[in-house]
Amino acid sequence: MNDESLITSPVTMIEHEIAKHDRRTKVQNLEKYRTEAANWYRAAIEKLALIRDDTAFRKDPIMPGDLVMRTPLS
């Protein structure tokens, strides 16, 4: 099949509906994978928070020369 036939031939209603259905299915799959990725990310962050050593900064929390965030990132 050559590329010209795809460009010059008109799309039938059936082909249009099939393409629309395929796009909807792919978008739904993307939402599923985004949700799964967000859950994995949240679990990893929670795991890091549990093993974080907060006692390391009790004596001198901010030392001269340390980088600090002056305003929260939006």
N, CA, C and O atoms as a Tripos MOL2 file, in Angstrom:
@<TRIPOS>MOLECULE
protein
  296   295    74     0     0
PROTEIN
NO_CHARGES

@<TRIPOS>ATOM
      1 N           0.8560   -1.1840    0.0000 N.3       1 MET1
      2 CA          0.0000    0.0000    0.0000 C.3       1 MET1
      3 C           0.8890    1.2290    0.0000 C.2       1 MET1
      4 O           1.8020    1.3390    0.8190 O.2       1 MET1
      5 N           0.6300    2.1500   -0.9080 N.am      2 ASN2
      6 CA          1.4510    3.3580   -0.9420 C.3       2 ASN2
      7 C           0.7840    4.4870   -0.1530 C.2       2 ASN2
      8 O          -0.4160    4.4430    0.1190 O.2       2 ASN2
      9 N           1.5710    5.4860    0.2040 N.am      3 ASP3
     10 CA          1.0820    6.5850    1.0410 C.3       3 ASP3
     11 C           0.0850    7.4820    0.3200 C.2       3 ASP3
     12 O          -0.7670    8.0960    0.9620 O.2       3 ASP3
     13 N           0.1780    7.5670   -1.0010 N.am      4 GLU4
     14 CA         -0.7320    8.4400   -1.7410 C.3       4 GLU4
     15 C          -2.1740    7.9810   -1.6320 C.2       4 GLU4
     16 O          -3.0830    8.8080   -1.5520 O.2       4 GLU4
     17 N          -2.3940    6.6830   -1.6260 N.am      5 SER5
     18 CA         -3.7620    6.1870   -1.5490 C.3       5 SER5
     19 C          -4.4060    6.5440   -0.2140 C.2       5 SER5
     20 O          -5.6180    6.7480   -0.1410 O.2       5 SER5
     21 N          -3.6010    6.6210    0.8380 N.am      6 LEU6
     22 CA         -4.1340    7.0010    2.1480 C.3       6 LEU6
     23 C          -4.5160    8.4730    2.1740 C.2       6 LEU6
     24 O          -5.4850    8.8550    2.8300 O.2       6 LEU6
     25 N          -3.7750    9.2810    1.4780 N.am      7 ILE7
     26 CA         -4.0150   10.7250    1.5090 C.3       7 ILE7
     27 C          -5.1770   11.1160    0.5970 C.2       7 ILE7
     28 O          -5.9860   11.9690    0.9630 O.2       7 ILE7
     29 N          -5.2690   10.5120   -0.5690 N.am      8 THR8
     30 CA         -6.2550   10.9510   -1.5520 C.3       8 THR8
     31 C          -7.5900   10.2370   -1.4400 C.2       8 THR8
     32 O          -8.5980   10.7530   -1.9250 O.2       8 THR8
     33 N          -7.6290    9.0700   -0.8180 N.am      9 SER9
     34 CA         -8.9030    8.3580   -0.7540 C.3       9 SER9
     35 C          -9.7550    8.9240    0.3790 C.2       9 SER9
     36 O          -9.2410    9.1700    1.4700 O.2       9 SER9
     37 N         -11.0390    9.1320    0.1370 N.am     10 PRO10
     38 CA        -11.9100    9.6670    1.1990 C.3      10 PRO10
     39 C         -12.1330    8.6140    2.2940 C.2      10 PRO10
     40 O         -12.1070    7.4100    2.0380 O.2      10 PRO10
     41 N         -12.3500    9.0980    3.5000 N.am     11 VAL11
     42 CA        -12.5830    8.2210    4.6420 C.3      11 VAL11
     43 C         -14.0730    7.9100    4.7080 C.2      11 VAL11
     44 O         -14.9130    8.8100    4.6690 O.2      11 VAL11
     45 N         -14.3830    6.6280    4.8070 N.am     12 THR12
     46 CA        -15.7850    6.2360    4.9090 C.3      12 THR12
     47 C         -16.2720    6.4590    6.3340 C.2      12 THR12
     48 O         -15.4670    6.6370    7.2490 O.2      12 THR12
     49 N         -17.5640    6.4510    6.5200 N.am     13 MET13
     50 CA        -18.1430    6.6270    7.8590 C.3      13 MET13
     51 C         -17.7160    5.4880    8.7790 C.2      13 MET13
     52 O         -17.4820    5.7070    9.9680 O.2      13 MET13
     53 N         -17.6130    4.2930    8.2480 N.am     14 ILE14
     54 CA        -17.1970    3.1470    9.0640 C.3      14 ILE14
     55 C         -15.7530    3.3340    9.5340 C.2      14 ILE14
     56 O         -15.4410    3.1020   10.7020 O.2      14 ILE14
     57 N         -14.8760    3.7530    8.6190 N.am     15 GLU15
     58 CA        -13.4850    3.9950    8.9910 C.3      15 GLU15
     59 C         -13.3770    5.1220   10.0230 C.2      15 GLU15
     60 O         -12.5670    5.0610   10.9480 O.2      15 GLU15
     61 N         -14.2030    6.1390    9.8450 N.am     16 HIS16
     62 CA        -14.2160    7.2550   10.7950 C.3      16 HIS16
     63 C         -14.6450    6.7700   12.1840 C.2      16 HIS16
     64 O         -14.0290    7.1420   13.1830 O.2      16 HIS16
     65 N         -15.6760    5.9570   12.2550 N.am     17 GLU17
     66 CA        -16.1600    5.4410   13.5500 C.3      17 GLU17
     67 C         -15.1380    4.5130   14.1900 C.2      17 GLU17
     68 O         -14.9470    4.5400   15.4060 O.2      17 GLU17
     69 N         -14.4820    3.6960   13.3770 N.am     18 ILE18
     70 CA        -13.4460    2.7980   13.9120 C.3      18 ILE18
     71 C         -12.3010    3.6200   14.4930 C.2      18 ILE18
     72 O         -11.8120    3.3230   15.5830 O.2      18 ILE18
     73 N         -11.8770    4.6450   13.7730 N.am     19 ALA19
     74 CA        -10.7950    5.5050   14.2600 C.3      19 ALA19
     75 C         -11.2040    6.2180   15.5470 C.2      19 ALA19
     76 O         -10.3990    6.3460   16.4690 O.2      19 ALA19
     77 N         -12.4450    6.6770   15.6090 N.am     20 LYS20
     78 CA        -12.9400    7.3620   16.8110 C.3      20 LYS20
     79 C         -12.9490    6.4050   18.0060 C.2      20 LYS20
     80 O         -12.5540    6.7790   19.1100 O.2      20 LYS20
     81 N         -13.3950    5.1870   17.7790 N.am     21 HIS21
     82 CA        -13.4230    4.1790   18.8440 C.3      21 HIS21
     83 C         -12.0040    3.8570   19.3190 C.2      21 HIS21
     84 O         -11.7620    3.7360   20.5200 O.2      21 HIS21
     85 N         -11.0620    3.7190   18.3700 N.am     22 ASP22
     86 CA         -9.6690    3.4340   18.7240 C.3      22 ASP22
     87 C          -9.0670    4.5570   19.5560 C.2      22 ASP22
     88 O          -8.3490    4.3010   20.5230 O.2      22 ASP22
     89 N          -9.3600    5.8120   19.1820 N.am     23 ARG23
     90 CA         -8.8380    6.9510   19.9590 C.3      23 ARG23
     91 C          -9.4160    6.9620   21.3650 C.2      23 ARG23
     92 O          -8.6910    7.2070   22.3290 O.2      23 ARG23
     93 N         -10.7020    6.7020   21.4940 N.am     24 ARG24
     94 CA        -11.3130    6.6680   22.8380 C.3      24 ARG24
     95 C         -10.6820    5.5830   23.6930 C.2      24 ARG24
     96 O         -10.3910    5.8040   24.8690 O.2      24 ARG24
     97 N         -10.4690    4.4130   23.1080 N.am     25 THR25
     98 CA         -9.8660    3.3120   23.8480 C.3      25 THR25
     99 C          -8.4670    3.6740   24.3070 C.2      25 THR25
    100 O          -8.0980    3.3970   25.4490 O.2      25 THR25
    101 N          -7.6800    4.2910   23.4290 N.am     26 LYS26
    102 CA         -6.3190    4.6750   23.7990 C.3      26 LYS26
    103 C          -6.3150    5.7280   24.8950 C.2      26 LYS26
    104 O          -5.4680    5.6730   25.7870 O.2      26 LYS26
    105 N          -7.2310    6.6820   24.8550 N.am     27 VAL27
    106 CA         -7.3110    7.7160   25.8870 C.3      27 VAL27
    107 C          -7.7000    7.0890   27.2220 C.2      27 VAL27
    108 O          -7.1450    7.4550   28.2580 O.2      27 VAL27
    109 N          -8.6390    6.1570   27.2150 N.am     28 GLN28
    110 CA         -9.0300    5.4870   28.4510 C.3      28 GLN28
    111 C          -7.8510    4.7100   29.0230 C.2      28 GLN28
    112 O          -7.6460    4.7060   30.2360 O.2      28 GLN28
    113 N          -7.0750    4.0540   28.1650 N.am     29 ASN29
    114 CA         -5.9010    3.3270   28.6260 C.3      29 ASN29
    115 C          -4.8710    4.2770   29.2250 C.2      29 ASN29
    116 O          -4.2460    3.9500   30.2330 O.2      29 ASN29
    117 N          -4.6870    5.4440   28.6200 N.am     30 LEU30
    118 CA         -3.7560    6.4240   29.1650 C.3      30 LEU30
    119 C          -4.1670    6.8630   30.5630 C.2      30 LEU30
    120 O          -3.3210    6.9900   31.4480 O.2      30 LEU30
    121 N          -5.4600    7.0950   30.7660 N.am     31 GLU31
    122 CA         -5.9420    7.4890   32.0890 C.3      31 GLU31
    123 C          -5.6620    6.3940   33.1100 C.2      31 GLU31
    124 O          -5.2940    6.6830   34.2490 O.2      31 GLU31
    125 N          -5.8350    5.1310   32.7010 N.am     32 LYS32
    126 CA         -5.5650    4.0070   33.5970 C.3      32 LYS32
    127 C          -4.0890    3.9790   33.9750 C.2      32 LYS32
    128 O          -3.7490    3.8200   35.1470 O.2      32 LYS32
    129 N          -3.2010    4.1360   32.9700 N.am     33 TYR33
    130 CA         -1.7750    4.0890   33.2460 C.3      33 TYR33
    131 C          -1.3170    5.2890   34.0610 C.2      33 TYR33
    132 O          -0.4220    5.1590   34.8960 O.2      33 TYR33
    133 N          -1.9140    6.4520   33.8350 N.am     34 ARG34
    134 CA         -1.5640    7.6210   34.6480 C.3      34 ARG34
    135 C          -1.9580    7.3890   36.1010 C.2      34 ARG34
    136 O          -1.2070    7.7380   37.0120 O.2      34 ARG34
    137 N          -3.1250    6.8050   36.3220 N.am     35 THR35
    138 CA         -3.5720    6.5190   37.6790 C.3      35 THR35
    139 C          -2.6380    5.5220   38.3520 C.2      35 THR35
    140 O          -2.2700    5.7010   39.5130 O.2      35 THR35
    141 N          -2.2530    4.4740   37.6280 N.am     36 GLU36
    142 CA         -1.3220    3.4880   38.1850 C.3      36 GLU36
    143 C           0.0160    4.1340   38.5150 C.2      36 GLU36
    144 O           0.5830    3.8760   39.5760 O.2      36 GLU36
    145 N           0.5200    4.9620   37.6250 N.am     37 ALA37
    146 CA          1.8010    5.6300   37.8530 C.3      37 ALA37
    147 C           1.7140    6.5630   39.0650 C.2      37 ALA37
    148 O           2.6470    6.6290   39.8660 O.2      37 ALA37
    149 N           0.6070    7.2770   39.1990 N.am     38 ALA38
    150 CA          0.4260    8.1720   40.3460 C.3      38 ALA38
    151 C           0.3980    7.3750   41.6480 C.2      38 ALA38
    152 O           0.9540    7.8150   42.6540 O.2      38 ALA38
    153 N          -0.2360    6.2230   41.6380 N.am     39 ASN39
    154 CA         -0.2780    5.3790   42.8400 C.3      39 ASN39
    155 C           1.1100    4.8550   43.1920 C.2      39 ASN39
    156 O           1.4840    4.8370   44.3650 O.2      39 ASN39
    157 N           1.8750    4.4290   42.1920 N.am     40 TRP40
    158 CA          3.2460    3.9660   42.4470 C.3      40 TRP40
    159 C           4.0980    5.0990   42.9920 C.2      40 TRP40
    160 O           4.8830    4.8980   43.9190 O.2      40 TRP40
    161 N           3.9490    6.2910   42.4220 N.am     41 TYR41
    162 CA          4.7080    7.4490   42.8790 C.3      41 TYR41
    163 C           4.3600    7.7830   44.3330 C.2      41 TYR41
    164 O           5.2470    8.0290   45.1500 O.2      41 TYR41
    165 N           3.0680    7.7870   44.6450 N.am     42 ARG42
    166 CA          2.6290    8.0820   46.0120 C.3      42 ARG42
    167 C           3.2000    7.0570   46.9890 C.2      42 ARG42
    168 O           3.6680    7.4240   48.0660 O.2      42 ARG42
    169 N           3.1640    5.7810   46.6230 N.am     43 ALA43
    170 CA          3.7020    4.7300   47.4950 C.3      43 ALA43
    171 C           5.2010    4.9280   47.7140 C.2      43 ALA43
    172 O           5.6870    4.7450   48.8310 O.2      43 ALA43
    173 N           5.9300    5.2950   46.6800 N.am     44 ALA44
    174 CA          7.3720    5.5180   46.8150 C.3      44 ALA44
    175 C           7.6610    6.7070   47.7220 C.2      44 ALA44
    176 O           8.5680    6.6490   48.5520 O.2      44 ALA44
    177 N           6.9050    7.7730   47.5700 N.am     45 ILE45
    178 CA          7.0930    8.9620   48.4210 C.3      45 ILE45
    179 C           6.7730    8.6270   49.8800 C.2      45 ILE45
    180 O           7.4910    9.0550   50.7840 O.2      45 ILE45
    181 N           5.7040    7.8670   50.1130 N.am     46 GLU46
    182 CA          5.3480    7.4870   51.4810 C.3      46 GLU46
    183 C           6.4290    6.6010   52.0950 C.2      46 GLU46
    184 O           6.7420    6.7290   53.2790 O.2      46 GLU46
    185 N           7.0000    5.7030   51.2930 N.am     47 LYS47
    186 CA          8.0780    4.8410   51.7790 C.3      47 LYS47
    187 C           9.2930    5.6780   52.1560 C.2      47 LYS47
    188 O           9.9060    5.4470   53.1980 O.2      47 LYS47
    189 N           9.6460    6.6530   51.3120 N.am     48 LEU48
    190 CA         10.7690    7.5320   51.6330 C.3      48 LEU48
    191 C          10.5100    8.3450   52.8990 C.2      48 LEU48
    192 O          11.4210    8.5690   53.6970 O.2      48 LEU48
    193 N           9.2800    8.7810   53.0780 N.am     49 ALA49
    194 CA          8.9390    9.5670   54.2700 C.3      49 ALA49
    195 C           9.0800    8.7200   55.5340 C.2      49 ALA49
    196 O           9.4840    9.2250   56.5810 O.2      49 ALA49
    197 N           8.7470    7.4330   55.4330 N.am     50 LEU50
    198 CA          8.8570    6.5630   56.6020 C.3      50 LEU50
    199 C          10.3040    6.3000   57.0110 C.2      50 LEU50
    200 O          10.5940    6.1640   58.2000 O.2      50 LEU50
    201 N          11.2100    6.2280   56.0450 N.am     51 ILE51
    202 CA         12.5990    5.9120   56.3720 C.3      51 ILE51
    203 C          13.4670    7.1650   56.5110 C.2      51 ILE51
    204 O          14.6710    7.0630   56.7450 O.2      51 ILE51
    205 N          12.8630    8.3340   56.3700 N.am     52 ARG52
    206 CA         13.6170    9.5870   56.4700 C.3      52 ARG52
    207 C          14.1640    9.7680   57.8880 C.2      52 ARG52
    208 O          13.4810    9.4670   58.8670 O.2      52 ARG52
    209 N          15.3700   10.2500   57.9860 N.am     53 ASP53
    210 CA         16.0180   10.4750   59.2790 C.3      53 ASP53
    211 C          15.8990   11.9530   59.6380 C.2      53 ASP53
    212 O          16.7340   12.7650   59.2390 O.2      53 ASP53
    213 N          14.8650   12.2930   60.3880 N.am     54 ASP54
    214 CA         14.6520   13.6860   60.7830 C.3      54 ASP54
    215 C          15.6000   14.1330   61.8930 C.2      54 ASP54
    216 O          15.7330   15.3310   62.1410 O.2      54 ASP54
    217 N          16.2560   13.1960   62.5600 N.am     55 THR55
    218 CA         17.1370   13.5690   63.6730 C.3      55 THR55
    219 C          18.4510   14.1550   63.1790 C.2      55 THR55
    220 O          19.1750   14.7660   63.9650 O.2      55 THR55
    221 N          18.7770   13.9930   61.9260 N.am     56 ALA56
    222 CA         20.0500   14.4900   61.3990 C.3      56 ALA56
    223 C          20.1230   16.0130   61.4070 C.2      56 ALA56
    224 O          21.2190   16.5730   61.3760 O.2      56 ALA56
    225 N          19.0010   16.6810   61.4490 N.am     57 PHE57
    226 CA         18.9980   18.1370   61.3450 C.3      57 PHE57
    227 C          18.5850   18.8280   62.6430 C.2      57 PHE57
    228 O          18.2920   20.0240   62.6190 O.2      57 PHE57
    229 N          18.5520   18.1370   63.7460 N.am     58 ARG58
    230 CA         18.0960   18.7600   64.9990 C.3      58 ARG58
    231 C          19.1020   19.7530   65.5640 C.2      58 ARG58
    232 O          18.7020   20.7920   66.0900 O.2      58 ARG58
    233 N          20.3980   19.4630   65.4700 N.am     59 LYS59
    234 CA         21.4060   20.3420   66.0700 C.3      59 LYS59
    235 C          21.5310   21.6370   65.2640 C.2      59 LYS59
    236 O          21.3370   22.7210   65.8150 O.2      59 LYS59
    237 N          21.8430   21.5470   64.0010 N.am     60 ASP60
    238 CA         21.9890   22.7110   63.1340 C.3      60 ASP60
    239 C          21.1810   22.4680   61.8550 C.2      60 ASP60
    240 O          21.7110   21.9390   60.8770 O.2      60 ASP60
    241 N          19.9130   22.8480   61.8600 N.am     61 PRO61
    242 CA         19.0880   22.5320   60.6950 C.3      61 PRO61
    243 C          19.5420   23.2100   59.4140 C.2      61 PRO61
    244 O          19.5080   22.5880   58.3520 O.2      61 PRO61
    245 N          19.9660   24.4630   59.4790 N.am     62 ILE62
    246 CA         20.4360   25.1590   58.2820 C.3      62 ILE62
    247 C          21.8240   25.7020   58.5760 C.2      62 ILE62
    248 O          22.0320   26.4650   59.5200 O.2      62 ILE62
    249 N          22.7600   25.2880   57.7430 N.am     63 MET63
    250 CA         24.1510   25.6910   57.9230 C.3      63 MET63
    251 C          24.4800   26.7930   56.9130 C.2      63 MET63
    252 O          23.8470   26.8690   55.8600 O.2      63 MET63
    253 N          25.4530   27.6410   57.2170 N.am     64 PRO64
    254 CA         25.8800   28.6370   56.2460 C.3      64 PRO64
    255 C          26.3090   27.9570   54.9390 C.2      64 PRO64
    256 O          27.0470   26.9710   54.9490 O.2      64 PRO64
    257 N          25.8370   28.4980   53.8340 N.am     65 GLY65
    258 CA         26.1540   27.9270   52.5290 C.3      65 GLY65
    259 C          25.1220   26.9260   52.0290 C.2      65 GLY65
    260 O          25.1780   26.5210   50.8680 O.2      65 GLY65
    261 N          24.1770   26.5170   52.8810 N.am     66 ASP66
    262 CA         23.1260   25.5970   52.4480 C.3      66 ASP66
    263 C          22.1730   26.2920   51.4900 C.2      66 ASP66
    264 O          21.8940   27.4840   51.6180 O.2      66 ASP66
    265 N          21.6860   25.5360   50.5430 N.am     67 LEU67
    266 CA         20.6590   26.0590   49.6490 C.3      67 LEU67
    267 C          19.3080   25.9510   50.3530 C.2      67 LEU67
    268 O          18.9720   24.9060   50.9110 O.2      67 LEU67
    269 N          18.5400   27.0350   50.3220 N.am     68 VAL68
    270 CA         17.2260   27.0270   50.9540 C.3      68 VAL68
    271 C          16.1830   27.5380   49.9630 C.2      68 VAL68
    272 O          16.4910   28.3280   49.0710 O.2      68 VAL68
    273 N          14.9620   27.0820   50.1300 N.am     69 MET69
    274 CA         13.8660   27.5580   49.2820 C.3      69 MET69
    275 C          13.1980   28.7220   50.0000 C.2      69 MET69
    276 O          12.6750   28.5610   51.1020 O.2      69 MET69
    277 N          13.2170   29.8810   49.3790 N.am     70 ARG70
    278 CA         12.6280   31.0650   50.0110 C.3      70 ARG70
    279 C          11.1260   31.1330   49.8340 C.2      70 ARG70
    280 O          10.4100   31.5940   50.7230 O.2      70 ARG70
    281 N          10.6500   30.6770   48.6970 N.am     71 THR71
    282 CA          9.2020   30.6370   48.4650 C.3      71 THR71
    283 C           8.8580   29.2570   47.9040 C.2      71 THR71
    284 O           9.6370   28.6740   47.1490 O.2      71 THR71
    285 N           7.6930   28.7430   48.2780 N.am     72 PRO72
    286 CA          7.3020   27.4250   47.7630 C.3      72 PRO72
    287 C           7.1270   27.4530   46.2530 C.2      72 PRO72
    288 O           6.7170   28.4620   45.6800 O.2      72 PRO72
    289 N           7.4410   26.3390   45.6220 N.am     73 LEU73
    290 CA          7.2350   26.2140   44.1840 C.3      73 LEU73
    291 C           5.7480   26.0530   43.9070 C.2      73 LEU73
    292 O           5.0580   25.3290   44.6240 O.2      73 LEU73
    293 N           5.2610   26.7050   42.8980 N.am     74 SER74
    294 CA          3.8350   26.6080   42.5590 C.3      74 SER74
    295 C           3.6250   25.6580   41.4370 C.2      74 SER74
    296 O           2.4890   25.4450   41.0120 O.2      74 SER74
@<TRIPOS>BOND
     1     1     2 1
     2     2     3 1
     3     3     4 2
     4     3     5 am
     5     5     6 1
     6     6     7 1
     7     7     8 2
     8     7     9 am
     9     9    10 1
    10    10    11 1
    11    11    12 2
    12    11    13 am
    13    13    14 1
    14    14    15 1
    15    15    16 2
    16    15    17 am
    17    17    18 1
    18    18    19 1
    19    19    20 2
    20    19    21 am
    21    21    22 1
    22    22    23 1
    23    23    24 2
    24    23    25 am
    25    25    26 1
    26    26    27 1
    27    27    28 2
    28    27    29 am
    29    29    30 1
    30    30    31 1
    31    31    32 2
    32    31    33 am
    33    33    34 1
    34    34    35 1
    35    35    36 2
    36    35    37 am
    37    37    38 1
    38    38    39 1
    39    39    40 2
    40    39    41 am
    41    41    42 1
    42    42    43 1
    43    43    44 2
    44    43    45 am
    45    45    46 1
    46    46    47 1
    47    47    48 2
    48    47    49 am
    49    49    50 1
    50    50    51 1
    51    51    52 2
    52    51    53 am
    53    53    54 1
    54    54    55 1
    55    55    56 2
    56    55    57 am
    57    57    58 1
    58    58    59 1
    59    59    60 2
    60    59    61 am
    61    61    62 1
    62    62    63 1
    63    63    64 2
    64    63    65 am
    65    65    66 1
    66    66    67 1
    67    67    68 2
    68    67    69 am
    69    69    70 1
    70    70    71 1
    71    71    72 2
    72    71    73 am
    73    73    74 1
    74    74    75 1
    75    75    76 2
    76    75    77 am
    77    77    78 1
    78    78    79 1
    79    79    80 2
    80    79    81 am
    81    81    82 1
    82    82    83 1
    83    83    84 2
    84    83    85 am
    85    85    86 1
    86    86    87 1
    87    87    88 2
    88    87    89 am
    89    89    90 1
    90    90    91 1
    91    91    92 2
    92    91    93 am
    93    93    94 1
    94    94    95 1
    95    95    96 2
    96    95    97 am
    97    97    98 1
    98    98    99 1
    99    99   100 2
   100    99   101 am
   101   101   102 1
   102   102   103 1
   103   103   104 2
   104   103   105 am
   105   105   106 1
   106   106   107 1
   107   107   108 2
   108   107   109 am
   109   109   110 1
   110   110   111 1
   111   111   112 2
   112   111   113 am
   113   113   114 1
   114   114   115 1
   115   115   116 2
   116   115   117 am
   117   117   118 1
   118   118   119 1
   119   119   120 2
   120   119   121 am
   121   121   122 1
   122   122   123 1
   123   123   124 2
   124   123   125 am
   125   125   126 1
   126   126   127 1
   127   127   128 2
   128   127   129 am
   129   129   130 1
   130   130   131 1
   131   131   132 2
   132   131   133 am
   133   133   134 1
   134   134   135 1
   135   135   136 2
   136   135   137 am
   137   137   138 1
   138   138   139 1
   139   139   140 2
   140   139   141 am
   141   141   142 1
   142   142   143 1
   143   143   144 2
   144   143   145 am
   145   145   146 1
   146   146   147 1
   147   147   148 2
   148   147   149 am
   149   149   150 1
   150   150   151 1
   151   151   152 2
   152   151   153 am
   153   153   154 1
   154   154   155 1
   155   155   156 2
   156   155   157 am
   157   157   158 1
   158   158   159 1
   159   159   160 2
   160   159   161 am
   161   161   162 1
   162   162   163 1
   163   163   164 2
   164   163   165 am
   165   165   166 1
   166   166   167 1
   167   167   168 2
   168   167   169 am
   169   169   170 1
   170   170   171 1
   171   171   172 2
   172   171   173 am
   173   173   174 1
   174   174   175 1
   175   175   176 2
   176   175   177 am
   177   177   178 1
   178   178   179 1
   179   179   180 2
   180   179   181 am
   181   181   182 1
   182   182   183 1
   183   183   184 2
   184   183   185 am
   185   185   186 1
   186   186   187 1
   187   187   188 2
   188   187   189 am
   189   189   190 1
   190   190   191 1
   191   191   192 2
   192   191   193 am
   193   193   194 1
   194   194   195 1
   195   195   196 2
   196   195   197 am
   197   197   198 1
   198   198   199 1
   199   199   200 2
   200   199   201 am
   201   201   202 1
   202   202   203 1
   203   203   204 2
   204   203   205 am
   205   205   206 1
   206   206   207 1
   207   207   208 2
   208   207   209 am
   209   209   210 1
   210   210   211 1
   211   211   212 2
   212   211   213 am
   213   213   214 1
   214   214   215 1
   215   215   216 2
   216   215   217 am
   217   217   218 1
   218   218   219 1
   219   219   220 2
   220   219   221 am
   221   221   222 1
   222   222   223 1
   223   223   224 2
   224   223   225 am
   225   225   226 1
   226   226   227 1
   227   227   228 2
   228   227   229 am
   229   229   230 1
   230   230   231 1
   231   231   232 2
   232   231   233 am
   233   233   234 1
   234   234   235 1
   235   235   236 2
   236   235   237 am
   237   237   238 1
   238   238   239 1
   239   239   240 2
   240   239   241 am
   241   241   242 1
   242   242   243 1
   243   243   244 2
   244   243   245 am
   245   245   246 1
   246   246   247 1
   247   247   248 2
   248   247   249 am
   249   249   250 1
   250   250   251 1
   251   251   252 2
   252   251   253 am
   253   253   254 1
   254   254   255 1
   255   255   256 2
   256   255   257 am
   257   257   258 1
   258   258   259 1
   259   259   260 2
   260   259   261 am
   261   261   262 1
   262   262   263 1
   263   263   264 2
   264   263   265 am
   265   265   266 1
   266   266   267 1
   267   267   268 2
   268   267   269 am
   269   269   270 1
   270   270   271 1
   271   271   272 2
   272   271   273 am
   273   273   274 1
   274   274   275 1
   275   275   276 2
   276   275   277 am
   277   277   278 1
   278   278   279 1
   279   279   280 2
   280   279   281 am
   281   281   282 1
   282   282   283 1
   283   283   284 2
   284   283   285 am
   285   285   286 1
   286   286   287 1
   287   287   288 2
   288   287   289 am
   289   289   290 1
   290   290   291 1
   291   291   292 2
   292   291   293 am
   293   293   294 1
   294   294   295 1
   295   295   296 2
@<TRIPOS>SUBSTRUCTURE
     1 MET1         2 RESIDUE 1 A MET
     2 ASN2         6 RESIDUE 1 A ASN
     3 ASP3        10 RESIDUE 1 A ASP
     4 GLU4        14 RESIDUE 1 A GLU
     5 SER5        18 RESIDUE 1 A SER
     6 LEU6        22 RESIDUE 1 A LEU
     7 ILE7        26 RESIDUE 1 A ILE
     8 THR8        30 RESIDUE 1 A THR
     9 SER9        34 RESIDUE 1 A SER
    10 PRO10       38 RESIDUE 1 A PRO
    11 VAL11       42 RESIDUE 1 A VAL
    12 THR12       46 RESIDUE 1 A THR
    13 MET13       50 RESIDUE 1 A MET
    14 ILE14       54 RESIDUE 1 A ILE
    15 GLU15       58 RESIDUE 1 A GLU
    16 HIS16       62 RESIDUE 1 A HIS
    17 GLU17       66 RESIDUE 1 A GLU
    18 ILE18       70 RESIDUE 1 A ILE
    19 ALA19       74 RESIDUE 1 A ALA
    20 LYS20       78 RESIDUE 1 A LYS
    21 HIS21       82 RESIDUE 1 A HIS
    22 ASP22       86 RESIDUE 1 A ASP
    23 ARG23       90 RESIDUE 1 A ARG
    24 ARG24       94 RESIDUE 1 A ARG
    25 THR25       98 RESIDUE 1 A THR
    26 LYS26      102 RESIDUE 1 A LYS
    27 VAL27      106 RESIDUE 1 A VAL
    28 GLN28      110 RESIDUE 1 A GLN
    29 ASN29      114 RESIDUE 1 A ASN
    30 LEU30      118 RESIDUE 1 A LEU
    31 GLU31      122 RESIDUE 1 A GLU
    32 LYS32      126 RESIDUE 1 A LYS
    33 TYR33      130 RESIDUE 1 A TYR
    34 ARG34      134 RESIDUE 1 A ARG
    35 THR35      138 RESIDUE 1 A THR
    36 GLU36      142 RESIDUE 1 A GLU
    37 ALA37      146 RESIDUE 1 A ALA
    38 ALA38      150 RESIDUE 1 A ALA
    39 ASN39      154 RESIDUE 1 A ASN
    40 TRP40      158 RESIDUE 1 A TRP
    41 TYR41      162 RESIDUE 1 A TYR
    42 ARG42      166 RESIDUE 1 A ARG
    43 ALA43      170 RESIDUE 1 A ALA
    44 ALA44      174 RESIDUE 1 A ALA
    45 ILE45      178 RESIDUE 1 A ILE
    46 GLU46      182 RESIDUE 1 A GLU
    47 LYS47      186 RESIDUE 1 A LYS
    48 LEU48      190 RESIDUE 1 A LEU
    49 ALA49      194 RESIDUE 1 A ALA
    50 LEU50      198 RESIDUE 1 A LEU
    51 ILE51      202 RESIDUE 1 A ILE
    52 ARG52      206 RESIDUE 1 A ARG
    53 ASP53      210 RESIDUE 1 A ASP
    54 ASP54      214 RESIDUE 1 A ASP
    55 THR55      218 RESIDUE 1 A THR
    56 ALA56      222 RESIDUE 1 A ALA
    57 PHE57      226 RESIDUE 1 A PHE
    58 ARG58      230 RESIDUE 1 A ARG
    59 LYS59      234 RESIDUE 1 A LYS
    60 ASP60      238 RESIDUE 1 A ASP
    61 PRO61      242 RESIDUE 1 A PRO
    62 ILE62      246 RESIDUE 1 A ILE
    63 MET63      250 RESIDUE 1 A MET
    64 PRO64      254 RESIDUE 1 A PRO
    65 GLY65      258 RESIDUE 1 A GLY
    66 ASP66      262 RESIDUE 1 A ASP
    67 LEU67      266 RESIDUE 1 A LEU
    68 VAL68      270 RESIDUE 1 A VAL
    69 MET69      274 RESIDUE 1 A MET
    70 ARG70      278 RESIDUE 1 A ARG
    71 THR71      282 RESIDUE 1 A THR
    72 PRO72      286 RESIDUE 1 A PRO
    73 LEU73      290 RESIDUE 1 A LEU
    74 SER74      294 RESIDUE 1 A SER
